[in-house]
């Protein structure tokens, strides 16, 4: 594919939508958004920032609205009730205006300069999977959960990728071909990759640098989230997983080819 990530495909249409999920991220949201925008401007990427405020109980919504007022490339959508990260992704998929979508947490979790590595890999991929050493600020328990999750996905679904719950760059057309079912748990990250691969999408990996959270509160190791993730993973596997997707979506695979 010969597309250039430094050029907008159409006037006023962004090449990239940066989806920023935000729940009680008042402290660091503005700084993160401006930092990402500054890097994208330096790279010459035509982009929009789509903040999905997931019914925050602090002033996150006010901060997001102020950012949108200051820069027309920033948009904000607010969920009336807290629906979780997976639901935020489905909102972003429906509302995105770019050809590509990347989920960048409000705490960043990445050095924005490394976004260039995703863009450079996009010419030969439909999804660029980021791989990072996320153990820098993890407790021993969260490290164990993270490693176990990767290994179980690899074994159950025959995936060779090294990471399934970090930042990915998605071709929006591929995301819109998928039915994302497990939005109430962290399994939706892996679900997207498994289903996209089953449809024939090309997955590419890039090594990037993890940036520890400086503000807000991480929730990735909550016991309820872990239980729901395991439940959803088992449900998908028992239903046939990737093989079922392949059998049901032959026309989609042809259109991806």
N, C-alpha and C positions, 0 to 999 in steps of 0.2 A: 504494500500500500504506500502511496506516495504522498499522503497528506502531511502537511506541516503543522506542528503544534504551536508555531509562533504566528500563525495567521488565522484570522476569523474566517470560517467558510462562507459567511454572508455578512453584509453590513448589519451592524447592531445585534448580531447573533454571536454569543460566546462559544468558543471552542470547548471550554471547560466550565462545569458547575462544581463549585466547592461546597459540599454539604457539611454544615457545622451543626451537629446536634448540641443542644444546650439545655441543661437542667441545673438550675441554681449555680450558674457560672458568672455571676455578676462581677467578681473580682478580676478575672483574667480575660473575659470575652473580647473587649475592645482591643486590648493589646495584641491578642492572638490574631484577630481579623486584620488589623492594620499590618501586622508583620507578614502575614500570608500575602496580602495584596501588594505590599512593597516588593516581595520576591517575585511574584507573578509579573508585575510591571517591569521589573529588571529583565526578566526572561522574554518579555514581549508576548505573553500569553493573554489572549482575549478570554476573560473569565468573569463569572459572576459568583458572589458569595450568597448562599441560601442558608440562612439560620433558621433552624426549626426549634422553637422554644417549647419544650415539652412540659407545659403547665408549671413553670418554675414558681416557687413560693417566695422568691426574693425579687430583686429589681432587674433580673436578666431580661425580661421583656422590654423594659424601659431602655436599657442599654442597647438592645438589638434595634429598637425603633429609632433611637438616636443615630446609630450607625447607618441605617437605611436613609435617614434624612440627609446625612452628610455626603453619601456617595450613592448614586443611582445604581451602581453595580451590586449593591448589597440589598437583599430582600429578606424579610422576616415573616415566617408563618408561625402561628401560635396554636398549639393543641389545647383545647379547653380542659382536658383532663390528662393526667400523666399516662402515656401509653407505651413508653419504653423505646429503646433505641431502634429496634426492628421496625416498629411502626413509623418512627421518624424517617427511616430509609424509604419506606413505601411512599410517604408523603413527598420526599425529595425526588423520587423517581417520577412521580406524577407531575411535579411542578418544575422540574429542571428544564432549562432552555439550551443547555450545551449539548455537544456531541458526546462528551465524556463526563463522567461524574466521579468525584473522589470524596470519600468521607474523611474529614479531618476533625478530630475531637477538639472541643473548645479549649482544652488544655494543650493542644497541638500534638503531643506525644511523638513528634518528629521534628527534626531540624528542617524548616521550610526549604532551605537550599537543596535538600535531597529530593524535593518534588521533581526536580529536573530529571532525575534518574527514571522516574515513572514515565515522564513524557517521552524521553528518548527511546524507551522500550515499547511505546504504544504503536509504532508503525508495524510491528510484527506480532501484535497480540490483540485480543479482545478484552482481556482482563490482565492487569499487571499486579501481581501479588507482592506486597512488601514483606521482607523478612528482616527482622531486627532483634537484637538482644534485649528483650523487654524485662530481663531479670534484675536490672540495675536497682530498682526500688521495690522489688517483690519480696514478700515474706516467704519463708520456706514452704508454707502451705500453698500459697498462690503459685509458687514455682512448680510444685508437685501437680496441682490442678492443671496448669498450663501444659506441662509436658505430657500428662496423661491424656488430655483432650486431643492433642496433636496425634499421638500414637493411636488412639482409638479410631479417629477419623481415617487415618491412613489404612488401618487394618480392615475396618468394616466396609469402606467404600473404595478401596483401591487407589486412593489419592497419593501422589508422590510429592506433592508440595510440602514444604518444611514449616509452613505457618498458615493458620486459617482464621485468626481473629485479630489481625492487625490491619493497617491501612492498605486498601486496594484501589486501583484506578480501573473503572469499569466503562466499557463502551455502552452508552445509554440504550442503544437499540437492543443490546443483548439483555440488559436488565428488564426491559419492557416485554421481553418474550417469556419471562419466568413468572411462575406463580410462587411467591414467597409465602410459605405456610407457617413457619415457626418463629413468628415475630415476637413472641413473648419470652423467648430465651436467647442465650448467646449462640445457639446452634445456627441461627439464621445466617451468620457469616459463612460457615462451612456449607450450609445448604445452597447458598448462591453459587459457590464455586463448584460444588458437586453437580448441580443441575446444569450450569452453564457448560461444563466440560462434557456432560452427557449429550448436550445439544450440538456439540462439535466446536464450541468456542475454544480459541487458543489462549492458554494461560502461560504467562511468563513471570519469572521471579526476578526481583531486584533486591540487593542488600542495601539497607539504609540504616541510619543512626536513630536510635530511640532517644527520646527526650523525656526525662521524668517529669511527672506532674508537679507544678509549683503552687497551684491554687485549686480550690474546690476539693471534692472528695470522690475517690474512686470507689466503684461498687462492683467490680468484676468478680470478686471472690465471695460474695454473699452466698450463704448456704442455700437459700431458696432458689437463687439463679442457677447454682450448680445442679441442684436436683431437677429443675425444669429443663436444663440443657441436656442432662443425661436421659431424661424421659423422652424428650423430643428426638434425640439421636436414635434411641432404641425404636421409637415409633416409625421413623423414616426407614430404618434398616429392615424392620419386620414387614413393612409394606413393599419391600423390594428395592428401595433406594434408587440409585442411579440407573439400574437396569429397567425399572418401571418407567423412568423418565425417557429413556432411549426408545422403548417400545411405543410410547404414547406420542412421541414428537418427531417422527421421521420427516414431515414436511418442514419443520423448523430447522432441522439439521441441514436440509438441502439449501434453505435460504441463507444459512450462515456460510456455507461453502462458497 
